[in-house]
Amino acid sequence: MREVIEMESPVEVASEIHRQIQALPVQNTHSVRTIRREYTGFLRSEDRAFILELAGILIHEYAFWALPCELVRYHPSAFGTLTGVEIETLGQGIDSWWSVDSFARTISGPAWLRGLVSDEFIHSWACSEDRWWRRAALVSTVALNLRSKGGFGDPVRTLAVCDNLVSDRDDMVVKAMSWALRELAAVDPDSARSYLQEHEGELAARVRREVRNKLDTGLKNPRRDAMDS
């Protein structure tokens, strides 16, 4: 990796990352993340501007999402001083469930959890005409409730976002609503159950079913999981 360390510009590094990923015999989460971890180490001494420019190139020119979001997330100065403008710039172009989820789980949700952006910032996405930004608002709540990633359980902020989208019937938003409430159910089942009861007539049937399954069995789809086992 000496040639990588000697590269001087984000453009050069992005090109080399793209080359290495394309050369992988199998491109999957594990193999791509192995490359990302190597670059996290090699780029640790670079300043935040370098990392943010690199991430932007990887996202907007090479259509990568998980790797550049993780490069930012695991670079202390790049992530620790993110602004709302920088976060939304990174998120420009989200147009699929996997791009939204990479962005919201890795960047916007953890940034919100750590107080880098306000509640109103996330709520503004919930009011967007763009289905993908509405999904991003809900997926951002996952970080608040995922203890393995530093979440502590936050029904107030989680349910405030859900309130904005409780009647939304876009499939990508409905699935994200289920996900948000299931993560809340894992740390605060009483709040999730009360929310289901209060909004019985507003929530999509899929949300009610999957969240109740999670509350009752610990699984989203217990019958399917039983068939697969």
DRENDREN-753661 format. One record per residue: x, y, z negated of N, C-alpha, C in turn; residue in one letter. Coordinates in steps of 0.05 Angstrom, whole numbers, padded with zeros to 5 digits. Layout:
<rs>
+--------+--------+--------+--------+--------+--------+--------+--------+--------+-----+
|    n.u |    n.v |    n.w |   ca.u |   ca.v |   ca.w |    c.u |    c.v |    c.w | res |
+--------+--------+--------+--------+--------+--------+--------+--------+--------+-----+
|      X |      Y |      Z |      X |      Y |      Z |      X |      Y |      Z |   a |
...
+--------+--------+--------+--------+--------+--------+--------+--------+--------+-----+
</rs>
This chain:
<rs>
+--------+--------+--------+--------+--------+--------+--------+--------+--------+-----+
|    n.u |    n.v |    n.w |   ca.u |   ca.v |   ca.w |    c.u |    c.v |    c.w | res |
+--------+--------+--------+--------+--------+--------+--------+--------+--------+-----+
|  00016 | -00024 |  00000 |  00000 |  00000 |  00000 |  00017 |  00025 |  00000 |   m |
|  00043 |  00023 |  00005 |  00060 |  00046 |  00004 |  00051 |  00067 |  00025 |   r |
|  00043 |  00056 |  00049 |  00034 |  00075 |  00070 |  00010 |  00091 |  00062 |   e |
| -00008 |  00079 |  00045 | -00031 |  00093 |  00036 | -00024 |  00115 |  00016 |   v |
| -00006 |  00109 | -00002 |  00003 |  00128 | -00022 |  00015 |  00153 | -00009 |   i |
|  00029 |  00148 |  00014 |  00043 |  00170 |  00028 |  00024 |  00187 |  00045 |   e |
|  00000 |  00178 |  00049 | -00019 |  00194 |  00065 | -00025 |  00220 |  00051 |   m |
| -00028 |  00242 |  00066 | -00031 |  00268 |  00054 | -00059 |  00279 |  00055 |   e |
| -00076 |  00269 |  00072 | -00102 |  00281 |  00076 | -00125 |  00261 |  00071 |   s |
| -00148 |  00271 |  00061 | -00171 |  00254 |  00058 | -00179 |  00240 |  00085 |   p |
| -00176 |  00254 |  00107 | -00182 |  00243 |  00133 | -00166 |  00217 |  00138 |   v |
| -00140 |  00218 |  00132 | -00123 |  00195 |  00136 | -00131 |  00172 |  00118 |   e |
| -00136 |  00179 |  00093 | -00143 |  00158 |  00074 | -00170 |  00145 |  00081 |   v |
| -00189 |  00161 |  00090 | -00215 |  00151 |  00098 | -00212 |  00132 |  00122 |   a |
| -00196 |  00140 |  00141 | -00191 |  00123 |  00164 | -00179 |  00096 |  00156 |   s |
| -00160 |  00097 |  00137 | -00147 |  00072 |  00128 | -00166 |  00054 |  00113 |   e |
| -00183 |  00066 |  00096 | -00204 |  00051 |  00082 | -00222 |  00037 |  00102 |   i |
| -00231 |  00052 |  00122 | -00248 |  00041 |  00143 | -00235 |  00018 |  00157 |   h |
| -00209 |  00021 |  00164 | -00194 |  00000 |  00177 | -00193 | -00025 |  00160 |   r |
| -00188 | -00022 |  00134 | -00185 | -00045 |  00117 | -00212 | -00059 |  00113 |   q |
| -00234 | -00044 |  00111 | -00260 | -00057 |  00109 | -00267 | -00072 |  00134 |   i |
| -00262 | -00060 |  00157 | -00268 | -00073 |  00182 | -00252 | -00098 |  00186 |   q |
| -00229 | -00100 |  00174 | -00211 | -00123 |  00176 | -00218 | -00146 |  00157 |   a |
| -00236 | -00141 |  00138 | -00244 | -00161 |  00120 | -00257 | -00185 |  00134 |   l |
| -00249 | -00210 |  00127 | -00263 | -00233 |  00140 | -00292 | -00235 |  00132 |   p |
| -00298 | -00226 |  00108 | -00326 | -00225 |  00098 | -00330 | -00198 |  00084 |   v |
| -00349 | -00183 |  00094 | -00355 | -00157 |  00081 | -00378 | -00161 |  00062 |   q |
| -00373 | -00161 |  00036 | -00394 | -00163 |  00016 | -00386 | -00145 | -00007 |   n |
| -00404 | -00144 | -00027 | -00399 | -00126 | -00050 | -00372 | -00132 | -00063 |   t |
| -00366 | -00157 | -00067 | -00341 | -00164 | -00081 | -00316 | -00155 | -00065 |   h |
| -00316 | -00161 | -00040 | -00292 | -00155 | -00024 | -00288 | -00125 | -00020 |   s |
| -00310 | -00110 | -00016 | -00308 | -00081 | -00013 | -00301 | -00068 | -00039 |   v |
| -00312 | -00078 | -00061 | -00305 | -00067 | -00087 | -00276 | -00072 | -00095 |   r |
| -00265 | -00094 | -00086 | -00236 | -00099 | -00091 | -00219 | -00077 | -00078 |   t |
| -00226 | -00069 | -00053 | -00212 | -00047 | -00040 | -00216 | -00021 | -00056 |   i |
| -00241 | -00016 | -00064 | -00247 |  00008 | -00079 | -00230 |  00010 | -00104 |   r |
| -00228 | -00012 | -00119 | -00213 | -00012 | -00144 | -00184 | -00005 | -00138 |   r |
| -00172 | -00016 | -00117 | -00145 | -00009 | -00110 | -00141 |  00021 | -00105 |   e |
| -00160 |  00032 | -00090 | -00158 |  00060 | -00084 | -00164 |  00078 | -00108 |   y |
| -00181 |  00069 | -00126 | -00185 |  00084 | -00151 | -00158 |  00087 | -00166 |   t |
| -00143 |  00066 | -00166 | -00116 |  00068 | -00179 | -00097 |  00085 | -00164 |   g |
| -00096 |  00082 | -00138 | -00077 |  00097 | -00122 | -00083 |  00127 | -00121 |   f |
| -00109 |  00134 | -00123 | -00117 |  00162 | -00121 | -00121 |  00176 | -00147 |   l |
| -00114 |  00163 | -00169 | -00120 |  00174 | -00195 | -00108 |  00201 | -00199 |   r |
| -00084 |  00206 | -00188 | -00071 |  00231 | -00192 | -00080 |  00253 | -00173 |   s |
| -00097 |  00246 | -00154 | -00106 |  00267 | -00135 | -00126 |  00285 | -00149 |   e |
| -00129 |  00310 | -00140 | -00147 |  00328 | -00153 | -00176 |  00323 | -00144 |   d |
| -00195 |  00335 | -00157 | -00223 |  00329 | -00152 | -00231 |  00337 | -00124 |   r |
| -00220 |  00359 | -00113 | -00227 |  00368 | -00086 | -00220 |  00347 | -00066 |   a |
| -00197 |  00334 | -00069 | -00189 |  00312 | -00051 | -00209 |  00289 | -00052 |   f |
| -00217 |  00281 | -00076 | -00235 |  00258 | -00079 | -00262 |  00265 | -00067 |   i |
| -00272 |  00288 | -00072 | -00299 |  00296 | -00062 | -00298 |  00298 | -00032 |   l |
| -00277 |  00309 | -00021 | -00275 |  00310 |  00009 | -00273 |  00282 |  00020 |   e |
| -00258 |  00265 |  00008 | -00255 |  00237 |  00018 | -00282 |  00223 |  00017 |   l |
| -00296 |  00226 | -00005 | -00323 |  00213 | -00008 | -00342 |  00223 |  00014 |   a |
| -00341 |  00249 |  00019 | -00359 |  00261 |  00039 | -00353 |  00250 |  00066 |   g |
| -00327 |  00246 |  00073 | -00320 |  00235 |  00099 | -00330 |  00206 |  00101 |   i |
| -00325 |  00191 |  00081 | -00333 |  00162 |  00081 | -00364 |  00160 |  00084 |   l |
| -00378 |  00178 |  00072 | -00407 |  00177 |  00073 | -00417 |  00187 |  00100 |   i |
| -00409 |  00211 |  00108 | -00421 |  00224 |  00130 | -00409 |  00217 |  00157 |   h |
| -00384 |  00207 |  00157 | -00372 |  00199 |  00183 | -00372 |  00168 |  00186 |   e |
| -00369 |  00153 |  00164 | -00367 |  00124 |  00167 | -00392 |  00109 |  00156 |   y |
| -00411 |  00124 |  00145 | -00436 |  00112 |  00135 | -00432 |  00092 |  00113 |   a |
| -00410 |  00095 |  00097 | -00407 |  00079 |  00073 | -00421 |  00094 |  00050 |   f |
| -00431 |  00079 |  00031 | -00444 |  00091 |  00008 | -00433 |  00081 | -00019 |   w |
| -00434 |  00056 | -00023 | -00425 |  00046 | -00050 | -00397 |  00053 | -00056 |   a |
| -00378 |  00048 | -00037 | -00350 |  00053 | -00042 | -00344 |  00082 | -00048 |   l |
| -00353 |  00102 | -00031 | -00347 |  00130 | -00038 | -00360 |  00139 | -00063 |   p |
| -00384 |  00130 | -00069 | -00397 |  00138 | -00094 | -00381 |  00128 | -00118 |   c |
| -00371 |  00104 | -00116 | -00355 |  00093 | -00138 | -00328 |  00107 | -00140 |   e |
| -00316 |  00115 | -00117 | -00291 |  00130 | -00119 | -00295 |  00156 | -00135 |   l |
| -00317 |  00169 | -00131 | -00323 |  00194 | -00146 | -00329 |  00186 | -00176 |   v |
| -00346 |  00166 | -00179 | -00354 |  00159 | -00207 | -00331 |  00152 | -00224 |   r |
| -00311 |  00138 | -00213 | -00289 |  00128 | -00230 | -00264 |  00146 | -00228 |   y |
| -00267 |  00170 | -00218 | -00245 |  00190 | -00219 | -00254 |  00210 | -00240 |   h |
| -00241 |  00211 | -00263 | -00252 |  00227 | -00285 | -00256 |  00256 | -00279 |   p |
| -00238 |  00269 | -00266 | -00242 |  00298 | -00261 | -00262 |  00303 | -00239 |   s |
| -00264 |  00285 | -00219 | -00283 |  00289 | -00198 | -00312 |  00286 | -00209 |   a |
| -00316 |  00264 | -00224 | -00343 |  00259 | -00234 | -00350 |  00278 | -00257 |   f |
| -00331 |  00282 | -00275 | -00337 |  00296 | -00300 | -00343 |  00325 | -00297 |   g |
| -00338 |  00337 | -00273 | -00344 |  00365 | -00269 | -00362 |  00369 | -00245 |   t |
| -00377 |  00348 | -00237 | -00395 |  00351 | -00214 | -00416 |  00373 | -00219 |   l |
| -00422 |  00387 | -00198 | -00444 |  00407 | -00199 | -00468 |  00396 | -00184 |   t |
| -00491 |  00408 | -00188 | -00514 |  00400 | -00174 | -00511 |  00403 | -00143 |   g |
| -00498 |  00424 | -00135 | -00494 |  00428 | -00106 | -00477 |  00405 | -00095 |   v |
| -00456 |  00398 | -00109 | -00438 |  00376 | -00100 | -00453 |  00350 | -00099 |   e |
| -00470 |  00345 | -00119 | -00485 |  00320 | -00119 | -00504 |  00319 | -00095 |   i |
| -00518 |  00340 | -00090 | -00537 |  00340 | -00067 | -00522 |  00338 | -00041 |   e |
| -00498 |  00350 | -00039 | -00482 |  00348 | -00015 | -00474 |  00319 | -00010 |   t |
| -00466 |  00305 | -00031 | -00459 |  00276 | -00028 | -00484 |  00260 | -00019 |   l |
| -00507 |  00268 | -00029 | -00532 |  00253 | -00023 | -00544 |  00259 |  00004 |   g |
| -00534 |  00280 |  00018 | -00546 |  00286 |  00044 | -00543 |  00262 |  00063 |   q |
| -00566 |  00254 |  00074 | -00565 |  00231 |  00093 | -00576 |  00205 |  00081 |   g |
| -00583 |  00205 |  00055 | -00595 |  00181 |  00045 | -00620 |  00174 |  00061 |   i |
| -00621 |  00149 |  00072 | -00643 |  00143 |  00090 | -00650 |  00113 |  00089 |   d |
| -00643 |  00100 |  00066 | -00649 |  00072 |  00063 | -00649 |  00065 |  00033 |   s |
| -00660 |  00043 |  00026 | -00660 |  00036 | -00003 | -00632 |  00033 | -00013 |   w |
| -00614 |  00021 |  00003 | -00587 |  00016 | -00007 | -00571 |  00041 | -00009 |   w |
| -00575 |  00061 |  00009 | -00560 |  00086 |  00006 | -00570 |  00102 | -00018 |   s |
| -00596 |  00102 | -00021 | -00608 |  00116 | -00045 | -00598 |  00103 | -00071 |   v |
| -00599 |  00077 | -00072 | -00592 |  00064 | -00097 | -00563 |  00066 | -00103 |   d |
| -00545 |  00065 | -00083 | -00517 |  00070 | -00088 | -00512 |  00098 | -00099 |   s |
| -00525 |  00117 | -00087 | -00522 |  00145 | -00095 | -00534 |  00150 | -00123 |   f |
| -00559 |  00142 | -00127 | -00573 |  00149 | -00152 | -00563 |  00133 | -00176 |   a |
| -00556 |  00108 | -00172 | -00546 |  00092 | -00194 | -00518 |  00099 | -00202 |   r |
| -00502 |  00108 | -00182 | -00474 |  00112 | -00188 | -00467 |  00142 | -00192 |   t |
| -00482 |  00160 | -00180 | -00475 |  00188 | -00182 | -00496 |  00204 | -00197 |   i |
| -00520 |  00207 | -00186 | -00539 |  00226 | -00198 | -00550 |  00216 | -00225 |   s |
| -00555 |  00190 | -00228 | -00565 |  00181 | -00254 | -00545 |  00184 | -00276 |   g |
| -00520 |  00174 | -00272 | -00500 |  00178 | -00293 | -00493 |  00208 | -00298 |   p |
| -00494 |  00224 | -00277 | -00490 |  00253 | -00281 | -00512 |  00265 | -00299 |   a |
| -00536 |  00257 | -00294 | -00559 |  00266 | -00310 | -00556 |  00257 | -00339 |   w |
| -00549 |  00232 | -00342 | -00545 |  00220 | -00369 | -00525 |  00236 | -00385 |   l |
| -00504 |  00246 | -00372 | -00482 |  00260 | -00385 | -00486 |  00290 | -00386 |   r |
| -00510 |  00299 | -00378 | -00516 |  00328 | -00380 | -00504 |  00345 | -00359 |   g |
| -00494 |  00334 | -00337 | -00482 |  00350 | -00316 | -00503 |  00364 | -00299 |   l |
| -00527 |  00353 | -00298 | -00550 |  00366 | -00285 | -00574 |  00365 | -00303 |   v |
| -00593 |  00383 | -00298 | -00616 |  00386 | -00316 | -00639 |  00368 | -00308 |   s |
| -00658 |  00366 | -00326 | -00683 |  00351 | -00319 | -00697 |  00363 | -00295 |   d |
| -00697 |  00389 | -00294 | -00711 |  00403 | -00271 | -00698 |  00396 | -00245 |   e |
| -00671 |  00392 | -00245 | -00657 |  00385 | -00221 | -00667 |  00359 | -00210 |   f |
| -00670 |  00339 | -00227 | -00680 |  00313 | -00218 | -00710 |  00315 | -00211 |   i |
| -00725 |  00330 | -00226 | -00754 |  00333 | -00220 | -00759 |  00345 | -00193 |   h |
| -00741 |  00363 | -00184 | -00744 |  00375 | -00158 | -00744 |  00354 | -00136 |   s |
| -00728 |  00333 | -00139 | -00728 |  00312 | -00120 | -00755 |  00297 | -00119 |   w |
| -00766 |  00293 | -00143 | -00792 |  00279 | -00144 | -00814 |  00294 | -00129 |   a |
| -00810 |  00320 | -00125 | -00830 |  00336 | -00110 | -00823 |  00339 | -00081 |   c |
| -00802 |  00325 | -00072 | -00793 |  00328 | -00044 | -00813 |  00315 | -00025 |   s |
| -00814 |  00325 |  00000 | -00829 |  00312 |  00021 | -00815 |  00288 |  00032 |   e |
| -00790 |  00285 |  00026 | -00773 |  00263 |  00035 | -00776 |  00239 |  00017 |   d |
| -00785 |  00217 |  00027 | -00789 |  00193 |  00010 | -00764 |  00184 | -00004 |   r |
| -00741 |  00188 |  00009 | -00716 |  00178 | -00002 | -00706 |  00195 | -00026 |   w |
| -00712 |  00221 | -00026 | -00705 |  00237 | -00049 | -00724 |  00232 | -00072 |   w |
| -00750 |  00226 | -00065 | -00768 |  00218 | -00087 | -00759 |  00191 | -00099 |   r |
| -00751 |  00173 | -00083 | -00740 |  00148 | -00094 | -00715 |  00153 | -00111 |   r |
| -00698 |  00171 | -00102 | -00674 |  00178 | -00117 | -00680 |  00188 | -00144 |   a |
| -00701 |  00204 | -00147 | -00709 |  00214 | -00173 | -00715 |  00191 | -00192 |   a |
| -00731 |  00172 | -00183 | -00738 |  00149 | -00200 | -00714 |  00131 | -00206 |   l |
| -00697 |  00126 | -00186 | -00674 |  00108 | -00190 | -00654 |  00122 | -00209 |   v |
| -00654 |  00148 | -00209 | -00636 |  00162 | -00228 | -00643 |  00156 | -00257 |   s |
| -00668 |  00150 | -00263 | -00676 |  00144 | -00290 | -00663 |  00118 | -00300 |   t |
| -00655 |  00100 | -00282 | -00644 |  00074 | -00290 | -00620 |  00079 | -00309 |   v |
| -00603 |  00098 | -00303 | -00580 |  00103 | -00319 | -00587 |  00111 | -00348 |   a |
| -00610 |  00123 | -00352 | -00618 |  00131 | -00379 | -00624 |  00107 | -00397 |   l |
| -00631 |  00085 | -00384 | -00641 |  00062 | -00400 | -00623 |  00037 | -00398 |   n |
| -00602 |  00039 | -00382 | -00585 |  00015 | -00378 | -00562 |  00016 | -00398 |   l |
| -00565 |  00001 | -00419 | -00545 |  00002 | -00441 | -00517 | -00006 | -00433 |   r |
| -00516 | -00025 | -00414 | -00490 | -00035 | -00405 | -00474 | -00013 | -00390 |   s |
| -00487 |  00009 | -00382 | -00474 |  00031 | -00368 | -00475 |  00056 | -00385 |   k |
| -00481 |  00054 | -00411 | -00481 |  00077 | -00428 | -00508 |  00090 | -00434 |   g |
| -00529 |  00079 | -00422 | -00556 |  00089 | -00428 | -00564 |  00082 | -00456 |   g |
| -00583 |  00097 | -00467 | -00591 |  00093 | -00495 | -00621 |  00090 | -00498 |   f |
| -00635 |  00090 | -00476 | -00665 |  00089 | -00477 | -00676 |  00117 | -00480 |   g |
| -00689 |  00126 | -00459 | -00699 |  00153 | -00459 | -00727 |  00154 | -00446 |   d |
| -00748 |  00147 | -00462 | -00775 |  00146 | -00450 | -00785 |  00174 | -00442 |   p |
| -00777 |  00194 | -00456 | -00787 |  00221 | -00450 | -00779 |  00229 | -00422 |   v |
| -00753 |  00228 | -00416 | -00744 |  00237 | -00390 | -00752 |  00217 | -00368 |   r |
| -00752 |  00192 | -00374 | -00760 |  00172 | -00354 | -00789 |  00176 | -00346 |   t |
| -00806 |  00178 | -00366 | -00835 |  00180 | -00360 | -00843 |  00207 | -00348 |   l |
| -00827 |  00228 | -00353 | -00832 |  00254 | -00341 | -00829 |  00252 | -00310 |   a |
| -00809 |  00237 | -00301 | -00805 |  00233 | -00273 | -00828 |  00215 | -00262 |   v |
| -00834 |  00194 | -00277 | -00856 |  00176 | -00268 | -00882 |  00192 | -00265 |   c |
| -00887 |  00211 | -00283 | -00912 |  00227 | -00281 | -00914 |  00241 | -00254 |   d |
| -00892 |  00250 | -00244 | -00892 |  00265 | -00219 | -00899 |  00247 | -00195 |   n |
| -00895 |  00221 | -00198 | -00898 |  00203 | -00175 | -00917 |  00180 | -00180 |   l |
| -00933 |  00182 | -00202 | -00950 |  00160 | -00210 | -00971 |  00153 | -00188 |   v |
| -00979 |  00171 | -00172 | -00999 |  00166 | -00151 | -00987 |  00162 | -00123 |   s |
| -00960 |  00163 | -00121 | -00947 |  00160 | -00096 | -00949 |  00131 | -00086 |   d |
| -00957 |  00127 | -00061 | -00961 |  00100 | -00051 | -00941 |  00092 | -00029 |   r |
| -00921 |  00109 | -00025 | -00900 |  00101 | -00007 | -00886 |  00076 | -00019 |   d |
| -00882 |  00056 | -00002 | -00872 |  00030 | -00012 | -00845 |  00033 | -00026 |   d |
| -00827 |  00050 | -00015 | -00801 |  00053 | -00028 | -00803 |  00067 | -00054 |   m |
| -00822 |  00084 | -00057 | -00827 |  00098 | -00083 | -00840 |  00079 | -00103 |   v |
| -00859 |  00064 | -00094 | -00873 |  00044 | -00111 | -00853 |  00024 | -00123 |   v |
| -00835 |  00014 | -00106 | -00815 | -00005 | -00116 | -00797 |  00008 | -00136 |   k |
| -00790 |  00033 | -00131 | -00772 |  00047 | -00150 | -00787 |  00053 | -00176 |   a |
| -00813 |  00059 | -00175 | -00829 |  00063 | -00199 | -00828 |  00038 | -00216 |   m |
| -00832 |  00015 | -00203 | -00831 | -00010 | -00218 | -00804 | -00014 | -00231 |   s |
| -00783 | -00009 | -00217 | -00756 | -00012 | -00227 | -00751 |  00006 | -00251 |   w |
| -00759 |  00032 | -00248 | -00755 |  00051 | -00270 | -00770 |  00042 | -00296 |   a |
| -00795 |  00033 | -00293 | -00810 |  00024 | -00316 | -00800 | -00002 | -00327 |   l |
| -00790 | -00020 | -00310 | -00779 | -00045 | -00320 | -00754 | -00041 | -00336 |   r |
| -00737 | -00022 | -00327 | -00713 | -00016 | -00343 | -00720 | -00003 | -00370 |   e |
| -00741 |  00014 | -00370 | -00750 |  00025 | -00395 | -00761 |  00003 | -00413 |   l |
| -00776 | -00016 | -00401 | -00788 | -00038 | -00417 | -00767 | -00054 | -00431 |   a |
| -00743 | -00056 | -00419 | -00722 | -00072 | -00431 | -00711 | -00060 | -00457 |   a |
| -00713 | -00033 | -00460 | -00703 | -00020 | -00484 | -00725 | -00008 | -00502 |   v |
| -00748 | -00003 | -00490 | -00770 |  00009 | -00505 | -00796 | -00002 | -00495 |   d |
| -00802 | -00027 | -00501 | -00826 | -00040 | -00490 | -00852 | -00026 | -00498 |   p |
| -00853 | -00015 | -00522 | -00878 | -00001 | -00530 | -00884 |  00023 | -00513 |   d |
| -00864 |  00038 | -00505 | -00869 |  00061 | -00488 | -00878 |  00052 | -00460 |   s |
| -00865 |  00031 | -00450 | -00873 |  00022 | -00423 | -00901 |  00011 | -00423 |   a |
| -00908 | -00004 | -00444 | -00935 | -00015 | -00446 | -00956 |  00007 | -00449 |   r |
| -00950 |  00026 | -00465 | -00969 |  00048 | -00468 | -00973 |  00063 | -00442 |   s |
| -00952 |  00067 | -00427 | -00954 |  00081 | -00402 | -00971 |  00066 | -00382 |   y |
| -00968 |  00039 | -00381 | -00985 |  00023 | -00364 | -01014 |  00026 | -00372 |   l |
| -01020 |  00025 | -00397 | -01048 |  00028 | -00406 | -01059 |  00055 | -00400 |   q |
| -01043 |  00076 | -00404 | -01053 |  00103 | -00399 | -01058 |  00109 | -00370 |   e |
| -01042 |  00097 | -00352 | -01043 |  00103 | -00324 | -01053 |  00079 | -00307 |   h |
| -01069 |  00062 | -00320 | -01079 |  00038 | -00307 | -01092 |  00043 | -00280 |   e |
| -01107 |  00064 | -00278 | -01121 |  00070 | -00253 | -01105 |  00086 | -00233 |   g |
| -01081 |  00094 | -00240 | -01064 |  00110 | -00222 | -01041 |  00094 | -00210 |   e |
| -01029 |  00077 | -00226 | -01006 |  00062 | -00217 | -01013 |  00041 | -00195 |   l |
| -00995 |  00037 | -00177 | -01000 |  00016 | -00156 | -01001 | -00011 | -00169 |   a |
| -01016 | -00029 | -00157 | -01019 | -00056 | -00168 | -00993 | -00070 | -00171 |   a |
| -00974 | -00067 | -00152 | -00948 | -00079 | -00154 | -00934 | -00070 | -00180 |   r |
| -00935 | -00045 | -00186 | -00922 | -00034 | -00210 | -00934 | -00047 | -00234 |   v |
| -00960 | -00047 | -00236 | -00973 | -00058 | -00260 | -00966 | -00087 | -00263 |   r |
| -00966 | -00102 | -00242 | -00960 | -00131 | -00243 | -00931 | -00136 | -00252 |   r |
| -00912 | -00123 | -00239 | -00884 | -00129 | -00244 | -00876 | -00119 | -00272 |   e |
| -00886 | -00097 | -00280 | -00878 | -00087 | -00307 | -00891 | -00104 | -00329 |   v |
| -00916 | -00112 | -00324 | -00928 | -00131 | -00344 | -00913 | -00157 | -00345 |   r |
| -00905 | -00167 | -00322 | -00889 | -00192 | -00322 | -00863 | -00188 | -00338 |   n |
| -00850 | -00165 | -00334 | -00825 | -00160 | -00349 | -00831 | -00158 | -00379 |   k |
| -00852 | -00146 | -00386 | -00859 | -00143 | -00415 | -00866 | -00170 | -00427 |   l |
| -00880 | -00187 | -00412 | -00890 | -00212 | -00423 | -00870 | -00235 | -00421 |   d |
| -00853 | -00235 | -00400 | -00836 | -00258 | -00395 | -00806 | -00251 | -00393 |   t |
| -00800 | -00225 | -00390 | -00773 | -00217 | -00386 | -00765 | -00218 | -00357 |   g |
| -00783 | -00226 | -00339 | -00777 | -00229 | -00311 | -00796 | -00212 | -00294 |   l |
| -00787 | -00203 | -00271 | -00804 | -00187 | -00253 | -00825 | -00205 | -00240 |   k |
| -00816 | -00228 | -00229 | -00834 | -00247 | -00215 | -00829 | -00275 | -00226 |   n |
| -00841 | -00282 | -00249 | -00835 | -00308 | -00262 | -00841 | -00332 | -00245 |   p |
| -00863 | -00331 | -00230 | -00870 | -00354 | -00213 | -00849 | -00359 | -00191 |   r |
| -00840 | -00337 | -00178 | -00820 | -00340 | -00157 | -00794 | -00350 | -00168 |   r |
| -00786 | -00339 | -00192 | -00762 | -00347 | -00204 | -00763 | -00377 | -00212 |   d |
| -00786 | -00386 | -00220 | -00789 | -00414 | -00228 | -00786 | -00432 | -00203 |   a |
| -00798 | -00423 | -00180 | -00796 | -00438 | -00155 | -00767 | -00439 | -00145 |   m |
| -00752 | -00418 | -00150 | -00725 | -00417 | -00140 | -00705 | -00433 | -00157 |   d |
| -00714 | -00439 | -00182 | -00695 | -00452 | -00200 | -00695 | -00482 | -00196 |   s |
+--------+--------+--------+--------+--------+--------+--------+--------+--------+-----+
</rs>
